[in-house]
Amino acid sequence: MMELFLDPDDPRPLAVQLYEQLRTAIAEGRLRPGDRLTPSRTVAADLRIARATVTEAYGRLSAEGYIEGHSGRGSLVSAVPQPARRRTVVAALQPTRRAGAIVPFAPRPGAASEFDCQPGHLDPALFPVADWRRCCLRTLDHALGQYDDPQGTPGLRAALANWVLRSRGVAATAEQTFVTSGAAHAVDLVARVLADPGATVAVEEPGYPPVVAILRSQGLRVAGVPVDEHGIVVEAIPANARLVYVTPSHQYPLGMVMSRRRRLELLRWAGRSGAAIVEDDYDSEFRHAARPLEPLQRLDRDGRVIYVGTFSKTLSPALRVGFLVTPVTLLPALRAVRQAVDWCPPPATQGALTEFITEGYLDRHLRRARRRYGERYRLLRSSLDQLLPAGYRRLPAEAGLHLTVSGPRDAADPDLTPILRRHGLRLTSLRRSYAFEPAATGMLIGFAGLPYQHVVPAVHALSSVLNS
Ligand SMILES: Cc1ncc(COP(=O)(O)O)c(C=O)c1O
């Protein structure tokens, strides 16, 4: 079904106007084979024209093979493949070089793999459906008739502040907490308010590619700074960096924890050079061994650290909820930018999440998820240690939902992920995390979407491909 229009100023006969609209819609794929055309009687009544005018247009489409009459079902678009029209990109719609340079981080969802080791995927069976549904239903009792606070609802901000204080020792108040659509969105907002196009910002190399894409899309100069076993190498940060983005609790993708000494060194450097720091604490709720270190945000004495958290690992990446905790001085600009772009986070999701946290469902869910993911983590770790071929090494990681394997150093070899994919293994190449340096070989193996009983077979499949 498709809305048809007639232009009273168009000198062409009405039947020709109808014919042209339908033919173009079929040729451009807006009407697809098997779609039913609106009955001619209805079109005639809607447009207040004679039915014969509509049947004339339909007759021409039928004679040219675009549609076929089916008794009792009206006219259907034919299955005859239409030649794909070459589309010339109108200059007005040519994306800018900046936008065109962004490579999508995640491919479009493809066919399911036998072993889903994609970092970022969670076990859908662990999502607490019944509890979440209850929280959503309770929320629907509240009014949803207006725009809401760009910073997030006061109820959710209070719940988040209390929770991060309790779970990660972040010194947060509801006033300082700002709800976002995930961690990457938080980085986007902070960069928008702190760095003008052309300014230099620093990220870890290797690092999290979506953040590099966000910063570049804003016209910022992104500098990649190497990491060692203690975290970002502070002396390699460009002196003019306005903002430094780091993942201290669990470096993405290599997995090390930034040492306390390095944290203090980074803060001292930022103090001297007048830079702000974004601390992305994306997955430290899943800590499998060592005690957490004090967040940068807590060590910061002069208010230059913005702490970022997300529910993409703790609950679901599909919820699109994250948050930041910021010195209050940044709030007016953040609120103004958020309101200008999309006004506010969705109140219904916020209401459900507030209930979910305050009623204790989140703690309960996390206890269960930590247990399950912890079992998979330990099994994956030991299986990799036993089965990886020579030249491959599992990197130490004590938090999070993926393990990283480094490959042979000298490899200029082709990327193995498509080959692994053909063998039923879906994972992410370590190369993708390098935006500046020649990439090291290796892979990120997510275990949250991989059922426990699949862990060992997946590692067998991996090592047999790597051995071949
Ligand atoms: C380093 C890092 N930051 C943030 C995120 C989560 O991003 P978001 O909250 O935008 O889904 C991920 C997800 O894998 C990540 O690896």
The ligand as a MOL file (V3000), in Angstrom:
LIG
                    3D

  0  0  0     0  0            999 V3000
M  V30 BEGIN CTAB
M  V30 COUNTS 16 16 0 0 0
M  V30 BEGIN ATOM
M  V30 1 C 36.0730 0.3880 25.7000 0
M  V30 2 C 34.5790 0.3500 25.6100 0
M  V30 3 N 33.8740 1.4080 25.9950 0
M  V30 4 C 32.5340 1.3890 25.9530 0
M  V30 5 C 31.8310 0.2920 25.5180 0
M  V30 6 C 30.3350 0.2740 25.5380 0
M  V30 7 O 29.8400 1.2390 24.7740 0
M  V30 8 P 28.2980 1.6360 24.8130 0
M  V30 9 O 27.9290 1.9180 26.2180 0
M  V30 10 O 28.2720 2.8250 23.9470 0
M  V30 11 O 27.5350 0.4640 24.2820 0
M  V30 12 C 32.5100 -0.8200 25.0810 0
M  V30 13 C 31.7480 -1.9500 24.5710 0
M  V30 14 O 32.2430 -2.9550 24.1790 0
M  V30 15 C 33.9160 -0.7950 25.1360 0
M  V30 16 O 34.6060 -1.8680 24.7480 0
M  V30 END ATOM
M  V30 BEGIN BOND
M  V30 1 1 1 2
M  V30 2 1 2 3
M  V30 3 2 2 15
M  V30 4 2 3 4
M  V30 5 1 4 5
M  V30 6 1 5 6
M  V30 7 2 5 12
M  V30 8 1 6 7
M  V30 9 1 7 8
M  V30 10 2 8 9
M  V30 11 1 8 10
M  V30 12 1 8 11
M  V30 13 1 12 13
M  V30 14 1 12 15
M  V30 15 2 13 14
M  V30 16 1 15 16
M  V30 END BOND
M  V30 END CTAB
M  END
